[in-house]
Amino acid sequence: MGRGVLLPHARRLTLLLRPTGFSTTASVASTREPLHVCVVGSGPAGFYTAEKMLKGHEGAQVDIIDRLPTPFGLVRSGVAPDHPETKIVVNQFSRVAANARCSFFGNVTLGSDVSLSELRKTYDIVVLAYGAESDRSFGIPGEDLRGIHSAREFVWWYNGHPDMCNLAPDLKNTDSAVVLGQGNVALDVARVLLRCTTELASTDIAGYALDALRSSTIRKVFLVGRRGPVQAACTGKELREILGLKNVHVCIKEADLVTSPADKEEMRNSRIKRRVHELLSKAATVHQEKSNDDRKELHFVFFRKPTRFLPSEDGTTVGAVELEKTLLKDDGITGKQVAVGTGEFEDLKCGLVLKSIGYKSLPIEGLPFDKYRGVVPNLRGRILSNESETATVEPGLYVVGWLKRGPTGIVATNLHCAEETVASILEDEKKGVLVASSDSKRQGRRGLLEILEQKNTRYVPFHDWEKIDSKEKTAGQLKNKPREKITAWDELLKAAKEG
């Protein structure tokens, strides 16, 4: 690296790395040649990977980089504000970040602040854990009308993600919202639209989102699915929660609950499907009588698929969704029931549409990528050169989380995913396939610091994130909230600098 100077930020960073209270394992590690590991992405998959690497290899020095100034990924920006129990895992992740062999570099973007090629030259191991930050689309007419958003955008908006703080969905000029999809994320956004705002007021929901929901005129939410209740992609816990909302009338057509022999077979093979159908059937019976009071309405709409979005009178805003009725047929290959259009159509009026049909990962330069599946081709976390049968393993390059398996599962699913990837890393390290030649020793953290200095990148170390954390919690106490999130990029960086 050449220069015997203390790099910018390096003095601050040593405070984080100073060996106060070293464990026996860490003391032993200091006598070994370090194994330099970079994890790209600080969500659950990234932190679980860091934790498993630190425990599994006593010489591992792990750096976690993230494009946001704030760590924890979807735990902060994806988990619904009324699910605080799911967010407790940040305490575990914070302990990982406090490990003397681990450092966090926030506000560092892969591709602009540092390239994948640079990381591979700097670290023995690079693990990509940056998740899915885009969305699948329907590709149907009218999808660009105002008032149509992805569920991810809406979730990021109410969770205070700095990329979506200016989304400003219009909740005041319609009484009806359509959510396309029936998975857990679809249930989350529907629940936030329908839940009493006095209950949301004590959560960590973004302040501007709470204000917007307080003045919302939306009274009806339609959850639309291509297939039937047996195939609904949600889980029992989330379904039970939305069915139990106060002052919400649930509307389900009993005819939709009739099951075919194929449906019965699916339920026999899946406890979750069986439970979901039981909950919906019970809700249909309990809410049979017509709602004549001032309650909001939640409509489950089955056997419908969108074919186009229709504009309202102004010609630029969505006014309805055209739906085609469907029926289920065996796909003839796997035995799976798929939705097939019948040629019958109907319009569902609304002024807001949230598309909850799946997140999508994005490729980066120099990275093999399966565009069809939206994942990086891999073998138990080892990144492959392509998707073909003759693909070779990319040495020192690994993947974990949604980028590895697709946007499925819950927070804990990433634990098992990380265990598999780390097992592959440790196996490769034991075989000696990761060892660099003596004249090309990786620089690891020091090399990253130099790259960031050259590009004048102001990174946010974990102790500066703790300043943001403290400021948010202090502001939240004044409003009886766990925290009042700072939602703008410049304000986040300002808070990290202060103190």
Disulfide bonds with the S-S distance in Angstrom:
none
